[in-house]
């Protein structure tokens, strides 16, 4: 679980480097914001599931669904915050980083 989060961090950083090389500093910051908007909620969700799995009664489907709902909501909120707060936002870089970060789990499946 945490290996996927690490892989998402690497994918977000690679997307940031590509955005920086192609579009400059504004694109790099936009890509970093997009990648972080995905990695941070995913990391918190993984921590929540790991903590729930260590409880004596274990975890439940409700824990998963509530955590997933909070993860998606916080990802959307962080993306909206980035769009609102960063005036020089490069949308293509941010959305590209989101896609690369979220689809990096395919590499994790192959890696296994």
C-alpha positions as CSV (number, residue, x, y, z in Angstrom):
1,X,0.0,0.0,0.0
2,X,2.7,2.5,0.9
3,X,4.8,1.3,-2.0
4,X,2.1,2.7,-4.3
5,X,2.2,6.0,-2.4
6,X,5.9,6.2,-2.9
7,X,5.5,5.4,-6.6
8,X,2.9,8.2,-6.9
9,X,5.4,10.6,-5.3
10,X,8.0,9.6,-7.8
11,X,5.5,10.0,-10.7
12,X,4.4,13.4,-9.4
13,X,8.0,14.6,-9.2
14,X,8.8,13.2,-12.7
15,X,5.7,15.0,-14.1
16,X,7.0,18.2,-12.3
17,X,10.4,17.8,-13.9
18,X,8.9,17.3,-17.4
19,X,6.6,20.3,-16.9
20,X,9.5,22.4,-15.8
21,X,11.5,21.4,-18.9
22,X,8.6,22.1,-21.3
23,X,6.9,25.0,-19.7
24,X,9.1,26.7,-17.1
25,X,8.6,27.4,-13.5
26,X,4.8,28.2,-13.6
27,X,4.2,24.8,-15.3
28,X,6.4,23.1,-12.7
29,X,4.6,24.6,-9.8
30,X,1.2,23.7,-11.4
31,X,2.3,20.1,-11.9
32,X,3.6,19.9,-8.4
33,X,0.3,21.2,-7.0
34,X,-1.6,18.7,-9.1
35,X,0.6,15.8,-8.0
36,X,0.4,16.8,-4.4
37,X,-3.4,17.1,-4.6
38,X,-3.4,13.4,-5.4
39,X,-0.6,12.1,-3.3
40,X,-1.5,13.7,0.0
41,X,-5.1,12.4,0.2
42,X,-4.0,9.0,-1.0
43,X,-1.3,8.9,1.7
44,X,-3.7,9.9,4.4
45,X,-6.2,7.2,3.2
46,X,-3.4,4.6,3.3
47,X,-2.5,5.6,6.9
48,X,-6.2,5.4,7.8
49,X,-6.6,1.9,6.4
50,X,-3.3,0.8,8.0
51,X,-4.4,2.1,11.4
52,X,-7.9,0.5,11.0
53,X,-6.3,-2.9,10.1
54,X,-4.3,-2.9,13.4
55,X,-7.4,-2.6,15.6
56,X,-8.5,-5.8,17.3
57,X,-11.8,-5.9,15.5
58,X,-10.0,-5.1,12.1
59,X,-11.4,-2.9,9.4
60,X,-14.8,-2.8,7.8
61,X,-16.2,-1.8,4.5
62,X,-17.6,1.3,6.0
63,X,-14.1,2.4,6.9
64,X,-13.0,1.9,3.3
65,X,-16.0,3.8,1.8
66,X,-15.8,6.7,4.2
67,X,-12.1,7.0,3.6
68,X,-12.5,6.8,-0.1
69,X,-15.2,9.5,0.0
70,X,-13.0,11.8,2.1
71,X,-10.0,11.1,-0.3
72,X,-11.9,12.1,-3.4
73,X,-13.5,15.1,-1.7
74,X,-10.1,16.3,-0.4
75,X,-8.5,15.8,-3.8
76,X,-11.2,17.9,-5.5
77,X,-10.8,20.5,-2.7
78,X,-7.0,20.7,-3.1
79,X,-7.3,21.1,-6.9
80,X,-9.9,23.9,-6.4
81,X,-7.6,25.5,-3.9
82,X,-4.7,25.4,-6.3
83,X,-6.8,26.9,-9.1
84,X,-8.0,29.6,-6.8
85,X,-4.7,30.5,-5.0
86,X,-2.2,30.2,-7.9
87,X,-2.8,32.9,-10.5
88,X,-0.2,31.6,-13.0
89,X,-1.7,28.1,-13.0
90,X,-0.9,26.1,-16.1
91,X,-3.9,23.8,-16.5
92,X,-2.3,21.4,-18.8
93,X,0.6,20.8,-16.5
94,X,-1.7,20.4,-13.5
95,X,-4.1,18.0,-15.1
96,X,-1.3,16.1,-16.7
97,X,0.4,15.6,-13.3
98,X,-2.9,14.4,-11.9
99,X,-3.3,11.8,-14.6
100,X,0.2,10.6,-14.4
101,X,0.1,10.4,-10.6
102,X,-3.3,8.6,-10.4
103,X,-2.4,6.1,-13.2
104,X,1.0,5.3,-11.7
105,X,-0.5,2.3,-9.9
106,X,-0.4,0.5,-13.2
107,X,3.4,0.5,-12.8
108,X,2.9,-0.9,-9.3
109,X,0.9,-3.8,-10.6
110,X,3.5,-4.6,-13.2
111,X,6.3,-4.1,-10.6
112,X,4.8,-6.9,-8.4
